[in-house]
Structure formats: C-alpha cells, structure tokens
Amino acid sequence: MLGRVTIERSNPPALHATPGYHHVTKIRADELVMLAGQCPLQPSGELAKGGLTGQTEQVIQNILVALDAAGATPTDVVRTVIYVASPVREQLSAVWTQLNESPLAPAFTSASTLLGVAQLGFPGQLVEIDVTAAL
C-alpha cells in the first residue's frame, strides 16, 4: 500500500446535516502532515491589514504555501480547526464563508471545527487555523 492514500469522508445518518464538512474522516496514508497554526502574518512578520477579511485571506495564502512546501494540496487535508477571536456568531460565519469560497475550500470538506475564542497569540490577531493533511 506504499504510496496510496485513501480518505473516506462520511456523515452518519443519525447525525445532523452539516454546512459542507463531514462528521467523520477516515484515513489510510503513509504520512501525516501537521501544520503549525497558521497566523495572519505576512512574510515580513507583520500582521495582515484589512480586519477579519484581510487576516483570513493571509491565513489562506499561508496555508496554501505551507501545504505546497509539504507536497500537499487542499484536497489532502483531513482535519482543520479554525479559531476566530470573536464572540459574534456572524463573524465566525463570515470566516467560514470566506474559507469555503477560496482556493483552500476543499480542505473544509473534511472533519472541521470552528471556534470563537477570547484571544490569539499576536496582538490584534483575529484568526488562526490548524491543518492536518494525509499523503
């Protein structure tokens, strides 16, 4: 089985319908790739401008770069955890929508969690995403 990856995504009928992700992601792979939580930092190390939308776009770009460096693509992603520094449900929904309208969208069909949190690591940081891929 060396070199073969199988990813099975499913929604058991006894669980609620989802807005695009799957409740269960089952993987057989040679390697797992775990990205550090990707922050909205530009290559210069400065926080991306543009509020939640601009920061989310920077995180998307950072994840795409990191996946590529690992030899992975968004379709190889098997788990994501999205952190948004906000108690406002509409802001969490806006991030989810932006992610699912981006080139990273296939990553969010796997098991995914979206959380509103009190704060993140960098001053002014509004979003961070953990990603696991299978190769």
C-alpha positions in Angstrom: 0.0 0.0 0.0 3.0 2.3 0.0 2.2 5.5 -1.9 -1.6 5.0 -1.7 -3.8 7.3 0.3 -7.5 6.7 0.9 -9.6 9.3 2.5 -13.2 8.4 3.3 -15.5 11.3 4.4 -19.0 10.5 5.7 -21.9 11.8 7.6 -23.7 9.1 9.6 -27.4 9.3 9.0 -28.1 9.5 12.8 -26.1 12.8 13.0 -27.3 16.3 12.0 -26.7 17.7 8.5 -23.5 19.9 8.1 -22.8 23.1 6.2 -20.2 21.4 4.0 -17.9 19.5 6.3 -18.1 15.8 7.2 -18.6 14.4 10.7 -16.2 11.5 10.0 -12.9 11.5 8.0 -11.2 8.1 7.9 -7.6 8.0 6.5 -5.1 5.4 5.4 -1.9 7.1 4.5 1.9 6.8 4.5 2.4 10.2 6.1 0.5 12.8 8.1 1.4 16.5 7.6 0.6 18.7 10.6 0.9 22.4 10.0 1.6 24.8 12.9 -1.4 27.0 13.5 -1.3 29.4 10.5 -1.5 33.0 11.6 -2.3 36.1 9.5 1.3 37.2 9.4 2.8 38.4 6.1 6.3 37.1 5.1 7.7 40.3 6.7 6.3 39.2 10.0 3.7 42.0 10.1 0.1 41.3 10.9 -2.1 41.5 7.7 -4.3 44.5 7.4 -7.9 44.6 6.5 -9.5 43.3 9.7 -11.0 39.9 9.8 -11.4 39.6 6.0 -7.8 40.6 5.3 -6.4 38.4 8.0 -8.4 35.4 6.8 -7.1 36.0 3.3 -3.5 36.0 4.6 -4.1 32.8 6.6 -5.5 31.2 3.4 -2.3 32.2 1.5 0.0 31.0 4.3 -1.8 27.6 4.4 -1.5 27.2 0.6 2.2 27.9 0.8 2.8 25.5 3.7 0.8 22.7 2.1 2.7 23.2 -1.1 6.0 23.1 0.7 4.9 19.7 2.2 3.9 18.3 -1.2 0.2 18.5 -0.3 -2.9 20.3 -1.7 -6.2 21.3 -0.1 -7.7 18.0 -1.2 -5.2 16.2 1.0 -6.4 18.0 4.2 -8.2 15.7 6.6 -8.7 17.9 9.6 -9.0 21.7 10.3 -9.6 23.7 13.5 -10.5 27.3 12.9 -10.0 29.9 15.7 -11.7 33.3 15.4 -11.1 35.9 18.2 -14.7 36.9 18.4 -17.9 36.0 20.4 -20.0 37.2 17.4 -21.5 34.2 15.5 -21.9 36.3 12.3 -18.1 36.9 12.3 -17.4 33.2 12.7 -19.9 32.5 9.8 -18.2 35.1 7.7 -14.8 33.4 8.1 -16.4 30.0 7.3 -17.9 31.5 4.1 -14.7 33.2 3.0 -12.8 30.0 3.5 -15.3 28.0 1.5 -15.2 30.5 -1.3 -11.3 30.4 -1.5 -8.8 28.1 -3.3 -8.5 26.4 0.1 -12.2 25.3 0.1 -11.6 21.5 -0.5 -9.8 21.5 2.9 -13.0 22.2 4.7 -15.0 19.2 3.4 -13.1 17.0 6.0 -13.6 17.0 9.7 -13.6 20.6 10.8 -14.1 22.6 13.9 -14.9 26.4 14.1 -14.4 28.1 17.4 -14.8 31.6 18.8 -12.1 32.3 21.3 -11.2 35.2 23.7 -7.8 35.9 22.1 -5.0 34.6 20.0 -1.2 34.8 20.2 -0.3 38.0 18.5 -1.6 41.4 19.4 -4.5 42.2 17.1 -4.7 38.7 15.7 -8.2 37.7 14.7 -7.9 34.3 13.1 -5.7 31.1 13.1 -6.2 27.7 11.5 -4.6 24.3 12.4 -4.4 21.9 9.4 -3.6 18.2 9.1 -3.1 16.6 5.7 -2.5 13.0 4.7 -0.1 11.9 2.0 
